[in-house]
Amino acid sequence: NAKLLPFGLYDQWVPAFAALFAREGRDWPAFYAAVAALGQLPAEQRHAQLTTLQGDD
């Protein structure tokens, strides 16, 4: 189970990152910059942002 944990964590946020990519106009440099900015946030804020992105359709 420990070996499968990273895959579950990865899969959890795929829709959020797909939404972020779409929000950034499907532009890879803009997406990478947005991801880097997300990575600088404190964990609680980052989680909130990702949760919000997952709700965006």
C-alpha positions as CSV (number, residue, x, y, z in Angstrom):
1,N,0.0,0.0,0.0
2,A,2.8,2.4,0.8
3,K,4.1,2.0,-2.8
4,L,0.6,3.0,-4.2
5,L,0.1,6.0,-2.0
6,P,2.0,8.5,-4.3
7,F,-0.3,7.5,-7.2
8,G,-3.4,8.2,-5.2
9,L,-2.1,11.5,-4.2
10,Y,-1.2,12.4,-7.8
11,D,-4.6,11.3,-9.1
12,Q,-6.4,13.4,-6.5
13,W,-5.3,16.7,-8.0
14,V,-5.3,15.8,-11.8
15,P,-8.6,17.6,-12.4
16,A,-7.4,20.7,-10.5
17,F,-4.2,20.9,-12.6
18,A,-6.2,20.3,-15.8
19,A,-8.4,23.2,-14.8
20,L,-5.4,25.4,-14.1
21,F,-3.9,24.5,-17.5
22,A,-7.2,25.5,-19.1
23,R,-7.4,28.7,-17.0
24,E,-3.9,29.6,-18.2
25,G,-5.1,29.4,-21.8
26,R,-3.4,26.0,-22.4
27,D,-0.1,27.9,-22.4
28,W,2.7,25.8,-20.9
29,P,4.9,28.6,-19.7
30,A,1.9,30.3,-18.0
31,F,0.8,27.0,-16.5
32,Y,4.3,26.3,-15.1
33,A,4.4,29.8,-13.6
34,A,1.0,29.3,-12.0
35,V,2.1,26.0,-10.6
36,A,5.3,27.5,-9.2
37,A,3.2,30.2,-7.5
38,L,0.9,27.6,-6.1
39,G,4.0,25.8,-4.7
40,Q,5.0,28.9,-2.8
41,L,1.8,29.1,-0.9
42,P,1.4,27.7,2.6
43,A,-0.1,24.2,2.6
44,E,-3.5,25.3,3.7
45,Q,-3.8,28.0,1.0
46,R,-2.4,25.6,-1.6
47,H,-5.0,23.0,-0.7
48,A,-7.8,25.5,-0.8
49,Q,-6.7,26.8,-4.2
50,L,-6.5,23.2,-5.6
51,T,-9.9,22.4,-4.2
52,T,-11.4,25.5,-5.8
53,L,-9.8,24.6,-9.1
54,Q,-11.3,21.1,-8.9
55,G,-14.8,22.7,-8.5
56,D,-14.3,24.9,-11.6
57,D,-15.8,23.2,-14.7
